[in-house]
Amino acid sequence: MEPRISLHDALTARRRILAEYQSPRKRDRYWLHILLFLLTLASVVYTGGLLVGRLLAYEDTRLLFTIGEGAAALPITTGLLLDGLRFGLSLLAFLTVHEFGHYIAARHHKVDTSLPYYIPLPLVLWGTLGAVIRIREPIPTTRKLFDIGAAGPLAGFVVALGLLVFGLATLPPPEYLLDLPGHEGLKAFIRAEGTFPAEMPAEMSGTGTGIVAGQTLLYWALSQFFPNVPPMYEIYHYPFLFAGWLGLFFTALNLLPVGQLDGGHILYALVGPKWHARLARGFVVVLLISGAIGFMDDVAPEIEQSYELASGYSWVILAGILYLFLRRVFNGEHRMILPVLGGIVAITWLAGLMGPVASRFGYYGWFVFGILVVFLVRIDHPPVLYTEPLTPRRRALGVLCIVIFFLCFSIRPLYIV
């Protein structure tokens, strides 16, 4: 539905914006931004060293100090620290350039905004939830909205692309992975063949869980020009390569054409509120279809086994999850909710009959991202006060952002094995 505002509401909003422009700018708490940056740096360096995980190689490097005691003690060596720095500084370079793209564009348009807030997340995934800036006032025009929204992904993509090319150009031979503990099946294949196996070895003992990065069009295209490209289930051991892939991942997430994400800003400025509302809902439904297929493939069997439930209960749980999402997506309009819910369930059932081919489209992680998008970011974009036609250059950059999104997007971006 196209958002509408009355003349009275428009004039009230205009007076509020003008009053905010004339009010004193809020000051940044520099100490807080610096503290969060340093905490995030420590978090991504430490977590990055553990991710790269070449513990056998680290044994031959100088010991700096030890964390923990006894069997749980972890020696911090120069080798672990250097791998952590390679990963952590690369990832922070991407995040910083992305956020300062927004920041500089906002300041250029005299829109009050904060410096980036970095979000540390020690020992989880890659050590950070990223970084955000706070826009402290409404963005008044379509052109300013577009510029601020597009500047971050465009700037960050350049860094991600550079990291990927550098990581691919400096790849070591496959024997690099022999320094990992465990991975016995993989290491045996490398010793015998001198290359990587086409499929993940059945025996990946001694390492617990592993991270599989989803293939993207851009990563696949670049990988065709370089030798010794590792399989997607091992790239997290390569600090520059994984940092570059994460740059693609974060770029695609930010360019999702929904709400007030960067992609939502760009789409709203390109096509207006009516088509933004339609396309955003359509895209969320596609993600929910993927989430539903992944749920029935990966989560439902575990639920049925753990609680000794019949398969029908999994479908009831799935329908309930989808209803909660769709009720928010379509603002409680059951004339839209019920047919879309039925369609998603039918597609999920057909995908189950098709087997492994369809399951490659399934990714229950979209339910997790969906909570952030649907319940926090929201689907619709708030209206700007003044609508201006975009210049040809801005429209060209908008198309470029859409192309970048499809180059960076993976329907199954990241999962654990």
DRENFIGU-449663 format. One record per residue (C-alpha): x, y, z; residue number from 1; chain. Coordinates in nm, 2 decimals. Example, Ala and Ser with C-alpha at 12.3 -4.5 7.8 and 13.67 -1.06 7.14 Angstrom:
! DRENFIGU-449663
{{1.23; -0.45; 0.78}; 1; A} {{1.37; -0.11; 0.71}; 2; A} 
***
This chain:
! DRENFIGU-449663
{{0.00; 0.00; 0.00}; 1; A} {{0.13; 0.35; -0.09}; 2; A} {{0.19; 0.56; 0.22}; 3; A} {{-0.01; 0.89; 0.22}; 4; A} {{0.04; 1.20; 0.42}; 5; A} {{-0.20; 1.49; 0.46}; 6; A} {{-0.10; 1.85; 0.38}; 7; A} {{-0.12; 1.93; 0.76}; 8; A} {{0.12; 1.64; 0.83}; 9; A} {{0.36; 1.75; 0.56}; 10; A} {{0.36; 2.11; 0.69}; 11; A} {{0.41; 1.99; 1.05}; 12; A} {{0.70; 1.76; 0.94}; 13; A} {{0.85; 2.05; 0.75}; 14; A} {{0.84; 2.28; 1.05}; 15; A} {{1.00; 2.00; 1.27}; 16; A} {{1.28; 1.94; 1.02}; 17; A} {{1.35; 2.32; 0.99}; 18; A} {{1.36; 2.35; 1.37}; 19; A} {{1.60; 2.06; 1.39}; 20; A} {{1.83; 2.21; 1.13}; 21; A} {{1.84; 2.53; 1.34}; 22; A} {{1.90; 2.35; 1.67}; 23; A} {{2.26; 2.29; 1.79}; 24; A} {{2.42; 1.98; 1.65}; 25; A} {{2.46; 1.69; 1.89}; 26; A} {{2.82; 1.62; 1.98}; 27; A} {{2.99; 1.28; 1.93}; 28; A} {{3.12; 1.11; 2.24}; 29; A} {{3.46; 1.04; 2.09}; 30; A} {{3.57; 0.83; 2.38}; 31; A} {{3.28; 0.59; 2.33}; 32; A} {{3.35; 0.55; 1.95}; 33; A} {{3.72; 0.49; 2.02}; 34; A} {{3.65; 0.24; 2.30}; 35; A} {{3.41; 0.04; 2.09}; 36; A} {{3.66; 0.04; 1.80}; 37; A} {{3.94; -0.09; 2.02}; 38; A} {{3.72; -0.35; 2.18}; 39; A} {{3.60; -0.46; 1.83}; 40; A} {{3.96; -0.47; 1.71}; 41; A} {{4.07; -0.69; 1.99}; 42; A} {{3.76; -0.91; 1.94}; 43; A} {{3.81; -0.96; 1.56}; 44; A} {{4.19; -1.02; 1.60}; 45; A} {{4.15; -1.28; 1.87}; 46; A} {{3.85; -1.45; 1.71}; 47; A} {{4.01; -1.43; 1.36}; 48; A} {{4.32; -1.60; 1.49}; 49; A} {{4.11; -1.89; 1.62}; 50; A} {{3.91; -1.90; 1.29}; 51; A} {{4.22; -1.93; 1.08}; 52; A} {{4.33; -2.19; 1.33}; 53; A} {{4.67; -2.31; 1.20}; 54; A} {{4.76; -2.43; 1.55}; 55; A} {{5.02; -2.67; 1.43}; 56; A} {{5.21; -2.38; 1.25}; 57; A} {{5.17; -2.16; 1.56}; 58; A} {{5.37; -2.41; 1.77}; 59; A} {{5.69; -2.30; 1.59}; 60; A} {{5.63; -1.93; 1.66}; 61; A} {{5.72; -1.73; 1.97}; 62; A} {{5.49; -1.76; 2.27}; 63; A} {{5.35; -1.42; 2.39}; 64; A} {{5.12; -1.53; 2.67}; 65; A} {{4.87; -1.80; 2.76}; 66; A} {{4.49; -1.76; 2.82}; 67; A} {{4.34; -2.01; 3.06}; 68; A} {{4.49; -2.29; 3.26}; 69; A} {{4.54; -2.66; 3.23}; 70; A} {{4.39; -2.85; 2.94}; 71; A} {{4.18; -2.55; 2.84}; 72; A} {{4.49; -2.32; 2.81}; 73; A} {{4.53; -2.14; 2.48}; 74; A} {{4.88; -2.02; 2.40}; 75; A} {{4.88; -1.69; 2.22}; 76; A} {{5.18; -1.69; 1.98}; 77; A} {{5.31; -1.45; 1.72}; 78; A} {{5.17; -1.67; 1.45}; 79; A} {{4.82; -1.67; 1.59}; 80; A} {{4.84; -1.29; 1.64}; 81; A} {{4.96; -1.22; 1.29}; 82; A} {{4.68; -1.43; 1.13}; 83; A} {{4.44; -1.26; 1.36}; 84; A} {{4.57; -0.92; 1.25}; 85; A} {{4.55; -1.01; 0.89}; 86; A} {{4.18; -1.11; 0.93}; 87; A} {{4.08; -0.85; 1.18}; 88; A} {{4.23; -0.54; 1.02}; 89; A} {{4.10; -0.65; 0.68}; 90; A} {{3.74; -0.69; 0.81}; 91; A} {{3.76; -0.36; 1.01}; 92; A} {{3.89; -0.18; 0.70}; 93; A} {{3.58; -0.29; 0.51}; 94; A} {{3.34; -0.20; 0.79}; 95; A} {{3.50; 0.14; 0.84}; 96; A} {{3.50; 0.24; 0.48}; 97; A} {{3.14; 0.13; 0.44}; 98; A} {{3.02; 0.33; 0.74}; 99; A} {{3.23; 0.64; 0.66}; 100; A} {{3.08; 0.63; 0.31}; 101; A} {{2.74; 0.69; 0.48}; 102; A} {{2.89; 0.94; 0.72}; 103; A} {{3.07; 1.15; 0.46}; 104; A} {{2.76; 1.16; 0.23}; 105; A} {{2.54; 1.26; 0.53}; 106; A} {{2.78; 1.54; 0.63}; 107; A} {{2.81; 1.66; 0.27}; 108; A} {{2.43; 1.70; 0.27}; 109; A} {{2.44; 1.87; 0.61}; 110; A} {{2.24; 1.58; 0.77}; 111; A} {{2.33; 1.54; 1.13}; 112; A} {{2.48; 1.19; 1.19}; 113; A} {{2.71; 1.02; 1.44}; 114; A} {{3.04; 0.86; 1.39}; 115; A} {{3.03; 0.48; 1.35}; 116; A} {{2.95; 0.27; 1.65}; 117; A} {{3.14; -0.06; 1.63}; 118; A} {{2.98; -0.37; 1.78}; 119; A} {{3.23; -0.63; 1.94}; 120; A} {{3.11; -0.99; 1.97}; 121; A} {{3.40; -1.18; 2.12}; 122; A} {{3.45; -1.55; 2.03}; 123; A} {{3.13; -1.57; 1.82}; 124; A} {{3.14; -1.61; 1.45}; 125; A} {{3.40; -1.35; 1.33}; 126; A} {{3.41; -1.14; 1.64}; 127; A} {{3.17; -0.85; 1.55}; 128; A} {{2.82; -0.76; 1.45}; 129; A} {{2.95; -0.49; 1.23}; 130; A} {{2.92; -0.12; 1.28}; 131; A} {{2.63; 0.14; 1.25}; 132; A} {{2.59; 0.51; 1.23}; 133; A} {{2.30; 0.70; 1.38}; 134; A} {{2.11; 0.95; 1.16}; 135; A} {{2.00; 1.21; 1.41}; 136; A} {{1.74; 1.38; 1.19}; 137; A} {{1.50; 1.30; 0.91}; 138; A} {{1.65; 1.29; 0.56}; 139; A} {{1.44; 1.55; 0.38}; 140; A} {{1.48; 1.48; 0.01}; 141; A} {{1.49; 1.18; -0.22}; 142; A} {{1.83; 1.27; -0.37}; 143; A} {{1.99; 1.30; -0.02}; 144; A} {{1.83; 0.98; 0.08}; 145; A} {{1.97; 0.80; -0.22}; 146; A} {{2.32; 0.95; -0.18}; 147; A} {{2.35; 0.86; 0.19}; 148; A} {{2.20; 0.51; 0.13}; 149; A} {{2.42; 0.42; -0.17}; 150; A} {{2.75; 0.57; -0.05}; 151; A} {{2.82; 0.30; 0.21}; 152; A} {{2.77; -0.01; 0.00}; 153; A} {{2.95; 0.14; -0.30}; 154; A} {{3.26; 0.24; -0.09}; 155; A} {{3.26; -0.09; 0.11}; 156; A} {{3.23; -0.30; -0.21}; 157; A} {{3.55; -0.15; -0.34}; 158; A} {{3.73; -0.27; -0.03}; 159; A} {{3.57; -0.61; -0.03}; 160; A} {{3.66; -0.66; -0.40}; 161; A} {{4.02; -0.55; -0.33}; 162; A} {{4.05; -0.80; -0.04}; 163; A} {{3.91; -1.08; -0.25}; 164; A} {{4.15; -1.01; -0.54}; 165; A} {{4.45; -0.98; -0.30}; 166; A} {{4.35; -1.30; -0.11}; 167; A} {{4.31; -1.50; -0.44}; 168; A} {{4.63; -1.36; -0.58}; 169; A} {{4.84; -1.46; -0.28}; 170; A} {{4.69; -1.80; -0.21}; 171; A} {{4.94; -2.06; -0.07}; 172; A} {{4.94; -2.41; -0.21}; 173; A} {{4.69; -2.67; -0.07}; 174; A} {{4.96; -2.79; 0.17}; 175; A} {{4.88; -2.48; 0.37}; 176; A} {{4.59; -2.66; 0.53}; 177; A} {{4.82; -2.94; 0.66}; 178; A} {{4.89; -2.70; 0.96}; 179; A} {{4.53; -2.74; 1.08}; 180; A} {{4.46; -2.99; 1.36}; 181; A} {{4.21; -3.26; 1.26}; 182; A} {{4.07; -3.24; 0.90}; 183; A} {{4.23; -3.58; 0.85}; 184; A} {{4.02; -3.68; 0.55}; 185; A} {{4.10; -3.35; 0.37}; 186; A} {{4.47; -3.37; 0.47}; 187; A} {{4.50; -3.73; 0.34}; 188; A} {{4.36; -3.62; 0.01}; 189; A} {{4.60; -3.33; -0.02}; 190; A} {{4.90; -3.54; 0.06}; 191; A} {{4.79; -3.80; -0.20}; 192; A} {{4.67; -3.57; -0.48}; 193; A} {{4.83; -3.23; -0.41}; 194; A} {{4.50; -3.06; -0.46}; 195; A} {{4.16; -3.01; -0.30}; 196; A} {{3.88; -3.27; -0.32}; 197; A} {{3.58; -3.19; -0.53}; 198; A} {{3.35; -3.28; -0.24}; 199; A} {{3.38; -3.24; 0.13}; 200; A} {{3.55; -3.55; 0.27}; 201; A} {{3.32; -3.77; 0.49}; 202; A} {{3.58; -3.77; 0.76}; 203; A} {{3.65; -3.43; 0.90}; 204; A} {{3.76; -3.55; 1.25}; 205; A} {{3.91; -3.36; 1.53}; 206; A} {{3.78; -3.02; 1.45}; 207; A} {{3.42; -3.01; 1.57}; 208; A} {{3.20; -2.79; 1.36}; 209; A} {{3.30; -2.60; 1.05}; 210; A} {{3.18; -2.30; 0.86}; 211; A} {{3.06; -2.32; 0.50}; 212; A} {{3.05; -2.00; 0.31}; 213; A} {{2.79; -1.97; 0.03}; 214; A} {{2.90; -1.93; -0.33}; 215; A} {{2.83; -1.60; -0.50}; 216; A} {{2.85; -1.50; -0.86}; 217; A} {{3.14; -1.26; -0.80}; 218; A} {{3.34; -1.50; -0.59}; 219; A} {{3.29; -1.78; -0.84}; 220; A} {{3.39; -1.56; -1.14}; 221; A} {{3.70; -1.43; -0.97}; 222; A} {{3.81; -1.78; -0.86}; 223; A} {{3.82; -1.90; -1.22}; 224; A} {{4.14; -1.69; -1.28}; 225; A} {{4.35; -1.81; -0.99}; 226; A} {{4.51; -2.15; -0.89}; 227; A} {{4.48; -2.32; -0.55}; 228; A} {{4.14; -2.18; -0.47}; 229; A} {{4.02; -2.36; -0.15}; 230; A} {{3.67; -2.51; -0.13}; 231; A} {{3.40; -2.30; 0.03}; 232; A} {{3.40; -2.51; 0.35}; 233; A} {{3.76; -2.41; 0.41}; 234; A} {{3.79; -2.04; 0.31}; 235; A} {{3.76; -1.93; 0.68}; 236; A} {{4.12; -2.05; 0.73}; 237; A} {{4.24; -1.79; 0.48}; 238; A} {{4.23; -1.45; 0.65}; 239; A} {{4.22; -1.21; 0.35}; 240; A} {{3.99; -1.44; 0.15}; 241; A} {{3.74; -1.48; 0.43}; 242; A} {{3.75; -1.11; 0.52}; 243; A} {{3.68; -1.03; 0.15}; 244; A} {{3.39; -1.29; 0.14}; 245; A} {{3.24; -1.13; 0.46}; 246; A} {{3.26; -0.80; 0.28}; 247; A} {{3.04; -0.94; 0.00}; 248; A} {{2.81; -1.09; 0.27}; 249; A} {{2.76; -0.77; 0.46}; 250; A} {{2.72; -0.57; 0.13}; 251; A} {{2.45; -0.80; 0.02}; 252; A} {{2.27; -0.79; 0.36}; 253; A} {{2.28; -0.41; 0.36}; 254; A} {{2.15; -0.40; 0.00}; 255; A} {{1.84; -0.61; 0.08}; 256; A} {{1.56; -0.40; -0.08}; 257; A} {{1.36; -0.37; 0.24}; 258; A} {{1.27; -0.09; 0.48}; 259; A} {{1.54; 0.14; 0.59}; 260; A} {{1.83; -0.09; 0.50}; 261; A} {{2.07; 0.07; 0.24}; 262; A} {{1.89; -0.13; -0.03}; 263; A} {{1.56; 0.00; 0.09}; 264; A} {{1.68; 0.36; 0.07}; 265; A} {{1.80; 0.30; -0.28}; 266; A} {{1.49; 0.12; -0.40}; 267; A} {{1.26; 0.39; -0.24}; 268; A} {{1.45; 0.67; -0.42}; 269; A} {{1.45; 0.48; -0.75}; 270; A} {{1.09; 0.36; -0.78}; 271; A} {{0.89; 0.55; -0.51}; 272; A} {{0.69; 0.42; -0.21}; 273; A} {{0.43; 0.22; -0.40}; 274; A} {{0.67; -0.01; -0.59}; 275; A} {{0.91; -0.01; -0.29}; 276; A} {{0.62; -0.16; -0.08}; 277; A} {{0.55; -0.42; -0.35}; 278; A} {{0.90; -0.53; -0.42}; 279; A} {{1.01; -0.53; -0.06}; 280; A} {{0.72; -0.77; 0.03}; 281; A} {{0.79; -0.99; -0.27}; 282; A} {{1.15; -1.02; -0.17}; 283; A} {{1.07; -1.10; 0.19}; 284; A} {{0.83; -1.37; 0.07}; 285; A} {{1.11; -1.53; -0.14}; 286; A} {{1.34; -1.54; 0.17}; 287; A} {{1.06; -1.69; 0.37}; 288; A} {{1.02; -1.97; 0.10}; 289; A} {{1.39; -2.04; 0.14}; 290; A} {{1.36; -2.04; 0.51}; 291; A} {{1.06; -2.27; 0.51}; 292; A} {{1.24; -2.53; 0.28}; 293; A} {{1.55; -2.51; 0.50}; 294; A} {{1.34; -2.55; 0.82}; 295; A} {{1.17; -2.87; 0.69}; 296; A} {{1.50; -3.01; 0.56}; 297; A} {{1.73; -2.93; 0.85}; 298; A} {{1.53; -2.83; 1.16}; 299; A} {{1.21; -3.04; 1.15}; 300; A} {{1.38; -3.38; 1.15}; 301; A} {{1.57; -3.28; 1.47}; 302; A} {{1.25; -3.16; 1.64}; 303; A} {{1.07; -3.48; 1.55}; 304; A} {{1.35; -3.70; 1.67}; 305; A} {{1.41; -3.51; 1.99}; 306; A} {{1.04; -3.49; 2.10}; 307; A} {{0.92; -3.80; 1.92}; 308; A} {{0.67; -3.61; 1.71}; 309; A} {{0.49; -3.71; 1.40}; 310; A} {{0.58; -3.52; 1.08}; 311; A} {{0.25; -3.34; 1.08}; 312; A} {{0.35; -3.14; 1.39}; 313; A} {{0.65; -2.99; 1.20}; 314; A} {{0.41; -2.85; 0.94}; 315; A} {{0.20; -2.70; 1.21}; 316; A} {{0.51; -2.54; 1.36}; 317; A} {{0.62; -2.41; 1.02}; 318; A} {{0.27; -2.27; 0.95}; 319; A} {{0.28; -2.09; 1.28}; 320; A} {{0.62; -1.93; 1.22}; 321; A} {{0.51; -1.82; 0.87}; 322; A} {{0.19; -1.67; 1.00}; 323; A} {{0.38; -1.46; 1.26}; 324; A} {{0.60; -1.32; 0.98}; 325; A} {{0.33; -1.27; 0.72}; 326; A} {{0.10; -1.10; 0.97}; 327; A} {{0.37; -0.83; 1.02}; 328; A} {{0.46; -0.83; 0.65}; 329; A} {{0.10; -0.76; 0.53}; 330; A} {{-0.01; -0.55; 0.83}; 331; A} {{-0.26; -0.81; 0.95}; 332; A} {{-0.45; -0.83; 0.62}; 333; A} {{-0.57; -1.19; 0.61}; 334; A} {{-0.68; -1.17; 0.25}; 335; A} {{-0.31; -1.15; 0.17}; 336; A} {{-0.17; -1.35; 0.46}; 337; A} {{-0.37; -1.67; 0.40}; 338; A} {{-0.31; -1.73; 0.03}; 339; A} {{0.06; -1.64; 0.06}; 340; A} {{0.09; -1.87; 0.36}; 341; A} {{-0.08; -2.15; 0.16}; 342; A} {{0.15; -2.09; -0.14}; 343; A} {{0.47; -2.11; 0.07}; 344; A} {{0.36; -2.43; 0.24}; 345; A} {{0.27; -2.58; -0.10}; 346; A} {{0.60; -2.48; -0.25}; 347; A} {{0.78; -2.62; 0.05}; 348; A} {{0.60; -2.95; 0.01}; 349; A} {{0.68; -2.97; -0.36}; 350; A} {{1.05; -2.89; -0.28}; 351; A} {{1.05; -3.19; -0.04}; 352; A} {{0.94; -3.41; -0.32}; 353; A} {{1.21; -3.28; -0.56}; 354; A} {{1.49; -3.38; -0.32}; 355; A} {{1.84; -3.24; -0.30}; 356; A} {{1.81; -3.00; -0.60}; 357; A} {{1.54; -2.80; -0.42}; 358; A} {{1.70; -2.83; -0.08}; 359; A} {{1.99; -2.62; -0.22}; 360; A} {{1.75; -2.33; -0.22}; 361; A} {{1.66; -2.39; 0.15}; 362; A} {{1.82; -2.19; 0.42}; 363; A} {{1.64; -2.17; 0.76}; 364; A} {{1.88; -1.89; 0.86}; 365; A} {{1.65; -1.65; 0.67}; 366; A} {{1.41; -1.69; 0.96}; 367; A} {{1.67; -1.55; 1.19}; 368; A} {{1.75; -1.26; 0.96}; 369; A} {{1.38; -1.22; 0.90}; 370; A} {{1.33; -1.14; 1.27}; 371; A} {{1.57; -0.84; 1.23}; 372; A} {{1.42; -0.73; 0.89}; 373; A} {{1.05; -0.78; 0.96}; 374; A} {{1.02; -0.69; 1.33}; 375; A} {{1.31; -0.44; 1.37}; 376; A} {{1.40; -0.28; 1.04}; 377; A} {{1.03; -0.31; 0.91}; 378; A} {{0.92; -0.36; 0.55}; 379; A} {{0.80; -0.01; 0.46}; 380; A} {{1.01; 0.29; 0.42}; 381; A} {{0.89; 0.61; 0.59}; 382; A} {{0.81; 0.89; 0.34}; 383; A} {{1.05; 1.17; 0.27}; 384; A} {{0.92; 1.52; 0.28}; 385; A} {{1.03; 1.63; -0.07}; 386; A} {{1.03; 1.39; -0.36}; 387; A} {{1.28; 1.48; -0.63}; 388; A} {{1.35; 1.30; -0.96}; 389; A} {{1.69; 1.13; -0.95}; 390; A} {{1.95; 1.26; -1.19}; 391; A} {{2.07; 1.02; -1.46}; 392; A} {{2.40; 0.97; -1.28}; 393; A} {{2.22; 0.87; -0.96}; 394; A} {{1.99; 0.63; -1.15}; 395; A} {{2.30; 0.47; -1.31}; 396; A} {{2.45; 0.43; -0.96}; 397; A} {{2.12; 0.28; -0.84}; 398; A} {{2.14; 0.02; -1.12}; 399; A} {{2.50; -0.05; -1.03}; 400; A} {{2.39; -0.11; -0.67}; 401; A} {{2.14; -0.36; -0.79}; 402; A} {{2.40; -0.54; -0.99}; 403; A} {{2.64; -0.55; -0.69}; 404; A} {{2.36; -0.70; -0.48}; 405; A} {{2.31; -0.99; -0.72}; 406; A} {{2.69; -1.04; -0.76}; 407; A} {{2.73; -1.06; -0.38}; 408; A} {{2.41; -1.24; -0.28}; 409; A} {{2.39; -1.61; -0.19}; 410; A} {{2.06; -1.78; -0.11}; 411; A} {{2.26; -1.99; 0.15}; 412; A} {{2.52; -1.75; 0.26}; 413; A} {{2.66; -1.91; 0.57}; 414; A} {{2.59; -2.24; 0.75}; 415; A} {{2.75; -2.48; 1.00}; 416; A} {{2.85; -2.84; 0.94}; 417; A} 
***
